[in-house]
Amino acid sequence: MKILKSILFDIMFWIYFGGCVSYLTNDKIDMLAVLSVGILVAISSNVLGVSVGRKIFNPCRNSKLFSKISNWLIALILLLTIIVGWNLVEVNPYKFFTKFKNTSGILKGLFNPNLKILEISIAALAETIYLALLATVFAIPFAFVFSFFAARNLMPKSIFGNIIYFLTRTVSTIFRSIEAIVWAIIFSVWVGIGPFAGMLALMVHSVAALTKLYSEQIENIDEGQIEAIKATGASTLQIWIYAVIPQVLSPFLAFTIYRWDINVRMATIVGFVGGGGIGLLLLQQQQMLRWHNVGLIMWLIALVVWIMDMVSAKVREKLRDI
């Protein structure tokens, strides 16, 4: 199994390496050539023992010379990654330092906010806060249940247990990898533009994110308590209730409060695509180039996020002491 993992890792390593080199030299990647050369080099490196994968998955069998070669290869791939990223992202320090005057309108508005729209902005901000709150509250029960099925130490090592674990983790990962702004676009079409669409988008993303956080906390619990409850002949549900939940309740609360903090910030971006709240108001003012109104909205958002951050930090600190 270690040899197989080593070979697979080396194939991906050398395909990536070849793709980076091909991009930097030709600005066009010949995928067939990169795949062929990558597989050939990966197999050859394993035969010769000069394998990055072997260094990772079976380090005890590597000589000092091969370890040094692997270290240099890893350093080289990191350097290539930075160079390729620099080119793909089109990093341009000259523009950064010379085009500063283009932001003059935004900066003037930021430091001279228009208080005439304060009432409208506060109403939209309240909508954003409650939108994020409901998204978090509705996500808790789903994430709580799913997290037990996504914890490796709670799922039996049977075929059925492995399938449940794999499906739960896979679905959670997929839903979490799709950003909330994409979910907001989907729900804006589904239920119409407004805060309800934004709430649903944040809820779906929160369920997936909290499932991951909750399950990882469950995997780090004290196994001794589980074994003690098992010895009494308790059922799986009783083990979860009496051995697992008491250990994870406090961290779960901390994660949930932190997620609400995140949702308040994400709700602003969700509003840009029809998710309601202050994000929608910010988009409207920005499109009309009313920078003084934009300045007020930005200050309100910053103030709320700062308050939320301070409060959530204090609450999490108290929960850790419980």
C-alpha positions in Angstrom: 0.0 0.0 0.0 2.9 2.4 0.8 4.5 1.7 -2.6 1.2 2.3 -4.4 0.7 5.6 -2.5 4.3 6.6 -3.3 3.9 5.9 -7.0 0.5 7.7 -7.2 2.0 10.7 -5.4 5.0 10.8 -7.7 2.8 10.6 -10.8 0.9 13.7 -9.6 4.1 15.4 -8.5 5.9 15.0 -11.9 2.7 15.8 -13.9 2.4 19.0 -12.0 6.2 19.6 -12.3 6.0 19.0 -16.1 2.9 21.2 -16.4 4.7 24.1 -14.6 7.8 23.8 -16.8 5.7 23.5 -20.0 3.7 26.6 -19.1 6.8 28.7 -18.3 8.7 27.7 -21.4 5.9 27.5 -24.1 3.0 29.4 -22.5 0.9 26.4 -23.7 0.7 23.0 -22.0 0.9 19.8 -24.1 -1.2 17.6 -21.8 -0.4 14.3 -23.5 3.3 14.9 -23.3 3.1 16.1 -19.7 1.1 13.0 -18.7 3.4 10.6 -20.5 6.6 12.1 -19.2 5.2 12.4 -15.7 4.2 8.8 -15.5 7.5 7.6 -16.9 9.6 9.7 -14.5 7.4 8.7 -11.5 7.9 5.0 -12.2 11.6 5.4 -12.9 12.2 7.4 -9.7 10.5 4.7 -7.7 12.6 2.0 -9.3 15.8 4.0 -8.7 14.7 5.0 -5.2 14.9 8.7 -5.8 11.2 9.2 -5.0 9.5 12.2 -3.3 6.5 9.9 -2.6 8.8 7.4 -0.8 10.2 10.1 1.3 6.7 11.0 2.5 5.1 7.6 2.8 8.1 5.4 3.7 10.9 7.7 5.0 12.8 5.0 6.9 13.9 3.3 3.6 15.5 6.4 2.1 19.3 7.0 2.2 20.7 10.4 3.1 21.6 11.1 -0.5 18.0 10.4 -1.8 16.5 12.4 1.1 18.6 15.4 0.1 17.6 15.0 -3.6 13.9 14.8 -2.5 14.3 17.9 -0.4 15.8 19.8 -3.4 12.9 18.6 -5.6 10.3 19.8 -3.1 12.0 23.2 -2.8 12.1 23.4 -6.6 8.4 22.6 -7.0 7.6 25.2 -4.4 9.6 27.8 -6.3 8.0 26.8 -9.6 4.6 27.2 -8.0 5.3 30.7 -6.9 6.7 31.6 -10.3 3.7 30.1 -12.1 1.3 31.8 -9.7 3.0 35.1 -10.2 2.5 34.8 -14.0 -1.1 33.5 -13.9 -2.2 36.2 -11.4 -0.4 38.8 -13.4 1.2 40.4 -10.3 2.2 44.0 -11.2 3.8 46.0 -8.4 4.3 48.9 -10.7 0.5 49.3 -11.2 0.0 48.9 -7.4 2.2 51.9 -6.6 1.4 54.2 -9.6 -2.4 53.8 -10.0 -3.2 54.9 -6.5 -5.0 58.1 -7.8 -7.8 55.9 -9.3 -9.1 55.3 -5.8 -9.4 59.0 -4.9 -13.2 59.0 -5.2 -13.6 55.9 -3.0 -11.2 57.3 -0.3 -13.0 60.7 -0.3 -16.3 58.9 0.3 -14.8 56.7 2.9 -13.6 59.6 5.0 -16.7 61.8 4.3 -19.7 59.4 4.7 -23.2 60.6 3.9 -25.3 60.4 7.1 -28.5 61.0 5.2 -28.9 57.3 4.4 -28.1 56.2 8.0 -31.6 55.0 8.7 -31.8 53.0 5.5 -28.4 51.5 6.1 -29.1 50.5 9.7 -32.3 48.7 8.6 -30.4 46.9 5.9 -27.6 46.1 8.4 -30.2 44.6 10.9 -31.5 42.5 8.1 -28.0 41.2 7.4 -27.4 40.4 11.1 -30.6 38.4 11.5 -30.1 36.8 8.1 -26.8 35.4 9.3 -28.2 34.5 12.7 -31.1 32.4 11.3 -28.7 30.8 8.8 -26.5 29.7 11.7 -29.4 28.6 13.9 -31.0 26.5 11.2 -27.7 24.9 10.3 -26.9 23.7 13.8 -29.3 20.7 14.1 -28.3 19.4 10.6 -24.6 19.8 11.2 -24.9 18.3 14.7 -26.4 15.1 13.4 -24.2 14.8 10.3 -21.0 15.3 12.3 -21.5 12.0 14.2 -21.7 10.1 10.9 -18.7 12.0 9.6 -16.5 11.1 12.6 -14.1 8.2 11.8 -13.9 7.0 15.4 -17.7 6.7 15.8 -18.4 4.9 12.5 -18.0 1.1 12.6 -15.3 -0.4 10.5 -17.9 -2.4 8.5 -18.8 -1.9 4.8 -22.0 -0.1 5.8 -20.2 2.1 8.3 -17.5 3.0 5.8 -20.1 3.9 3.1 -22.0 6.2 5.5 -18.7 7.9 6.6 -17.5 8.3 3.0 -20.8 9.7 1.7 -21.2 12.1 4.6 -17.6 13.5 4.3 -17.9 13.7 0.5 -21.2 15.5 0.4 -20.0 17.9 3.2 -16.8 18.6 1.2 -18.6 19.2 -2.0 -21.2 21.6 -0.4 -18.4 23.4 1.5 -16.3 23.8 -1.6 -19.1 25.7 -3.4 -18.9 29.2 -2.0 -21.9 30.9 -0.4 -22.1 33.4 -3.2 -22.7 30.6 -5.7 -25.4 29.2 -3.5 -26.9 32.7 -3.3 -27.2 32.8 -7.1 -28.9 29.4 -7.1 -31.4 30.4 -4.4 -32.0 33.8 -5.9 -33.4 32.0 -8.9 -35.1 29.4 -6.8 -37.0 31.6 -4.2 -36.4 35.0 -5.7 -34.1 37.9 -4.8 -34.1 38.9 -1.2 -32.8 38.0 2.3 -34.5 34.5 2.3 -32.2 33.5 -0.6 -29.2 34.8 1.3 -30.2 33.0 4.4 -30.6 29.7 2.5 -27.2 30.1 0.9 -25.4 30.8 4.2 -27.3 27.9 5.8 -26.2 25.3 3.3 -22.6 26.5 3.5 -22.8 26.6 7.3 -24.1 23.0 7.5 -21.2 21.7 5.5 -18.6 23.8 7.3 -19.9 23.0 10.8 -20.2 19.3 10.0 -16.4 19.3 9.3 -15.6 21.3 12.4 -17.9 19.3 14.7 -16.7 15.9 13.3 -13.0 16.8 13.7 -13.7 17.7 17.3 -15.5 14.4 17.9 -12.4 12.6 16.4 -10.2 14.2 19.1 -12.3 13.2 22.1 -11.1 10.9 24.9 -11.7 7.3 23.8 -11.5 6.1 27.4 -15.0 7.4 28.1 -16.4 5.7 25.1 -14.9 2.4 26.1 -16.2 2.7 29.6 -19.8 3.3 28.4 -19.4 0.4 25.9 -18.4 -1.9 28.7 -21.8 -1.4 30.3 -23.6 -2.7 27.2 -24.9 0.7 26.1 -26.3 1.1 22.6 -24.7 3.4 20.0 -27.2 6.2 20.7 -26.5 5.9 24.5 -22.7 6.1 23.8 -23.2 9.2 21.7 -25.4 10.9 24.4 -23.4 10.0 27.5 -19.8 9.6 26.3 -19.5 11.9 23.2 -21.8 14.9 23.6 -20.6 16.0 27.1 -17.0 16.2 25.7 -17.9 18.2 22.6 -20.7 20.5 23.8 -18.4 23.4 24.8 -16.3 23.3 21.6 -19.4 23.0 19.5 -20.8 26.2 21.0 -17.5 28.0 20.4 -17.5 26.8 16.7 -21.1 27.9 16.3 -20.5 31.4 17.6 -17.5 31.7 15.4 -19.6 30.5 12.4 -22.2 33.2 13.1 -19.3 35.7 13.1 -18.2 34.4 9.7 -21.8 34.5 8.4 -22.3 38.1 9.3 -19.3 39.0 7.1 -20.3 36.6 4.3 -23.8 38.0 4.3 -22.5 41.3 2.9 -21.0 39.5 -0.1 -24.0 37.3 -0.6 -26.1 40.5 -0.9 -24.1 41.4 -4.1 -25.9 38.6 -6.0 -29.4 39.1 -4.7 -29.1 37.8 -1.2 -30.6 40.9 0.4 -29.2 42.8 3.4 -26.7 45.6 3.4 -24.7 43.9 0.6 -27.5 44.7 -1.9 -27.6 48.3 -0.7 -23.9 48.6 -1.0 -24.0 47.2 -4.6 -26.7 49.7 -5.6 -24.8 52.7 -4.2 -21.5 51.5 -5.8 -23.1 51.1 -9.2 -24.4 54.7 -9.0 -20.9 55.8 -8.0 -22.3 57.4 -4.8 -19.0 57.0 -2.9 -20.2 59.1 0.1 -23.0 56.6 0.6 -20.6 53.7 0.1 -18.3 55.2 2.7 -21.1 55.2 5.3 -22.1 51.6 4.5 -18.5 50.4 4.7 -18.0 52.1 8.2 -21.2 50.5 9.4 -20.1 47.0 8.2 -16.7 47.5 9.8 -18.3 48.6 13.1 -20.6 45.6 13.2 -17.9 43.1 12.3 -15.6 44.6 15.0 -18.3 44.3 17.6 -19.2 40.8 16.6 -15.5 39.8 16.7 -15.0 41.2 20.2 -18.2 39.6 21.5 -17.6 36.2 19.9 -14.0 36.2 21.2 -15.1 36.9 24.7 -17.9 34.2 24.6 -15.4 31.6 23.2 -13.0 32.5 25.9 -15.6 31.9 28.6 -16.7 28.6 26.9 -13.1 27.3 27.0 -13.1 27.8 30.8 -16.2 25.7 31.3 
